Amino acid sequence: MPPRIEVEEHGPYRVSGLSSVKRTWQVETEFGEPIDWGDGQEIGVQDPCRLCRCGLSKDKPRCDDACVAAGFDGAETAHHGPSSERRQVFVGDGVVLTDEQRLCTDAGYCGDRFTKVWQMIDETADPEVRERLKRMVSLCPSGRIQYLLEEGGEPVEQDFEPAVLVQADGPFLVRGGIPVVGSDGEPYEVRNRMALCRCGQSGNKPFCDGSHKTTGFRDA
């Protein structure tokens, strides 16, 4: 059975077609700037499994029905349609950057203490800047930012195997085009990179909006 994620109404994510999820974390420089993703241990799960969406489970990342006892409000507010309809487009030299701000998880791969990809796009006549921008964009966990090789082209994406990763003190990272279906049965846009809220506080449910950082969400 192909992997699939279903959002339960005011409840967890029901994940089928996967026998495990994997832990990951942000690899950072001495200045706290993220530059890569860590590759952690696998967590065995039943198929199907229920993954916590409210942030209150004592058995994270698994659901223990704390959402029921807490009266969790998991109402979904995210758009179902193609993100291409909402993306800003920034044309550079040999590369085009697109941006859908509502998908931001505040992960920080889009910049460092000196610059950000939105400034770098104007300097992409320099091949080194262009390649660095591509690398930074490809590390964005949610697909907020994508790059194309020409206007009107298709986004360039890594060839990910379908997987769900548990980011330390952060969202579930969904890779490889796993379909996500809302609690009303309506599917969301299938994308190669997505980030699903697991702190329960996102204003763009079921997707992460970075609220885990402001609320101090922790795995433990």
C-alpha positions in Angstrom: 0.0 0.0 0.0 1.5 3.4 -0.9 2.1 5.8 2.0 -0.7 8.1 3.0 -1.5 10.5 5.8 -5.0 11.2 7.0 -5.8 14.1 9.4 -8.3 12.9 12.0 -10.8 15.6 13.1 -9.4 17.2 16.3 -7.2 14.2 16.6 -3.9 12.7 15.3 -2.4 12.0 12.0 -3.2 8.5 10.7 -0.2 7.3 8.7 -0.4 4.2 6.6 2.1 2.5 4.3 5.1 3.1 6.5 6.7 0.7 9.1 8.9 3.4 10.7 9.5 7.0 11.1 12.9 8.6 11.6 14.4 11.2 13.9 16.2 14.3 12.5 17.5 17.6 13.7 19.0 20.8 12.4 22.8 20.8 12.0 24.0 24.3 12.8 27.2 26.4 12.7 28.8 27.9 15.7 26.6 30.9 15.1 23.4 28.8 15.3 22.8 28.9 11.5 21.3 25.7 10.1 23.3 24.2 7.3 22.1 20.6 7.0 19.9 17.9 8.5 21.0 15.2 10.9 20.2 11.6 10.2 18.9 9.8 13.4 17.5 6.5 14.5 14.4 4.9 13.2 11.3 4.6 15.4 9.3 1.5 14.7 5.6 2.1 14.4 2.6 -0.1 13.5 1.0 0.2 10.1 -1.2 2.1 10.3 0.0 4.3 13.1 -1.4 7.4 14.9 1.0 10.3 15.3 0.4 13.1 17.9 -0.9 16.4 16.5 -1.9 18.2 19.7 1.6 18.2 21.3 0.3 16.8 24.5 1.0 13.0 24.2 3.2 11.4 26.8 4.3 8.9 24.1 5.5 11.3 21.4 5.6 11.0 18.5 2.8 8.5 18.9 -0.7 9.6 19.9 -2.0 8.5 23.3 -5.4 10.2 23.0 -4.3 13.2 25.1 -6.1 15.2 22.4 -9.4 13.8 23.5 -8.9 14.6 27.2 -7.7 18.1 26.4 -10.5 19.0 24.0 -7.9 19.7 21.3 -9.1 22.2 18.6 -7.5 20.8 15.5 -9.5 22.8 13.0 -7.7 23.0 9.7 -7.2 26.4 8.1 -4.6 25.6 5.3 -5.4 26.0 1.6 -6.1 22.8 -0.3 -5.3 24.2 -3.8 -2.0 24.4 -5.6 0.7 26.6 -3.9 1.7 27.9 -7.3 -1.4 30.1 -7.2 -0.1 31.9 -4.2 3.7 31.9 -4.8 5.7 35.1 -5.3 8.3 34.8 -8.1 11.8 36.3 -8.0 13.7 36.0 -11.3 17.5 35.7 -11.1 20.3 34.8 -13.6 19.9 31.1 -14.5 17.5 30.5 -11.6 14.0 31.5 -10.5 13.0 31.6 -6.8 9.4 31.1 -5.7 8.0 31.7 -2.2 4.7 30.7 -0.4 5.0 32.4 2.9 2.1 30.5 4.6 4.2 27.4 4.5 7.1 28.8 6.5 8.3 26.8 9.6 10.9 29.4 10.6 13.6 26.8 10.2 16.1 29.4 9.0 17.8 27.6 6.0 16.9 30.5 3.8 19.6 32.7 5.2 22.5 33.4 7.5 23.8 36.4 9.5 24.9 38.1 6.3 22.2 37.6 3.7 19.0 35.7 2.7 18.0 34.0 -0.5 15.7 37.0 -1.4 18.8 39.2 -1.6 21.0 36.6 -3.2 18.7 36.2 -6.2 19.9 39.6 -7.4 23.5 38.3 -7.3 23.0 35.0 -9.2 25.1 36.1 -12.2 27.9 34.8 -9.9 27.8 31.0 -10.3 28.9 30.4 -6.7 26.0 32.5 -5.4 23.6 30.7 -7.7 24.7 27.3 -6.5 24.6 28.3 -2.8 21.1 29.6 -3.2 20.0 26.3 -4.8 21.5 24.4 -1.8 19.8 26.7 0.7 16.4 26.4 -1.0 16.7 22.6 -1.2 17.2 22.4 2.6 13.9 24.2 3.3 11.8 21.5 5.1 8.4 22.7 4.1 8.9 23.7 0.5 8.0 27.3 1.2 10.8 28.2 -1.1 11.5 26.4 -4.4 13.7 27.1 -7.4 13.2 26.7 -11.1 15.8 26.8 -13.8 13.6 29.1 -16.0 10.3 31.0 -15.6 7.3 28.7 -16.2 9.4 25.6 -15.5 9.0 22.9 -13.0 10.4 23.1 -9.5 13.7 21.3 -9.1 13.4 18.8 -6.2 15.6 16.2 -4.6 14.6 12.6 -5.3 13.3 11.7 -1.8 12.1 8.3 -0.8 8.6 8.6 0.9 9.3 9.2 4.6 8.1 10.9 7.7 10.8 12.4 9.9 10.4 13.6 13.5 12.2 16.9 13.8 13.6 17.4 17.3 11.3 19.9 19.1 9.7 20.6 15.8 7.2 19.4 13.2 6.8 16.2 11.3 8.8 16.5 8.0 7.0 14.7 5.2 9.2 13.9 2.1 8.7 12.1 -1.2 5.2 13.2 -2.2 3.2 11.4 0.4 -0.5 12.4 0.0 -2.1 14.3 3.0 -5.9 14.2 3.3 -7.8 16.5 5.4 -10.4 15.5 8.0 -13.1 16.4 5.6 -11.7 13.9 3.0 -10.3 16.6 0.8 -6.7 16.1 -0.2 -4.1 18.7 0.1 -1.6 19.5 -2.7 0.9 16.7 -3.0 4.4 18.1 -2.6 7.9 16.7 -2.2 8.6 18.6 1.0 6.0 19.3 3.7 6.0 20.1 7.4 3.1 19.1 9.6 2.4 20.8 12.9 2.8 18.6 16.0 2.8 21.3 18.7 -0.9 21.8 18.2 -0.6 25.6 17.9 -0.1 26.4 14.2 -2.4 28.9 12.6 -2.1 27.1 9.3 -3.1 23.5 10.4 -2.3 20.9 9.5 0.9 22.5 8.3 3.6 24.0 10.6 3.9 27.8 10.8 6.8 27.9 13.3 4.6 28.2 16.4 6.6 25.4 18.1 9.4 28.0 18.5 7.3 30.7 20.2 5.4 28.2 22.4 8.5 26.4 23.6 7.4 23.0 22.3 9.6 20.1 23.4 9.6 16.4 22.5 9.8 15.3 26.2 
